[in-house]
């Protein structure tokens, strides 16, 4: 569902550290609830938030962990077609998850290793991923869609 940019309904700034991910998740759930986002869409968006934050913290480099992460949440509704957009604004290494190939899924448990499934999860739970880099800052927007009865 494309359309004009919607101003964020909710914003939060967190430190780039794993202790802040719970606070970010609680903020997201509260913002989604306040804007009547269905539970299944909220859960999908929350899984994406967890993965995106974990990737920024683990792989974004020193600039990512030294700078705050901005979170913006917006909802779009148009004749029953709805979308929730979660945008992460952060410093650090450039990385476009929509263009990067995830690791292949292991055939069995013996071939499995820890980690490496974040991109698969982002792509599984999100309906769209948009990435942009400007002035040394990364902007990742994760979109989840649903339909409401009109």
Beta strands, then each sheet from edge to edge (+ up, - down):
strand 1: 10-14
strand 2: 69-78
strand 3: 81-91
strand 4: 128-134
strand 5: 137-147
sheet 1: 1+ 2- 3+ 5- 4+
end
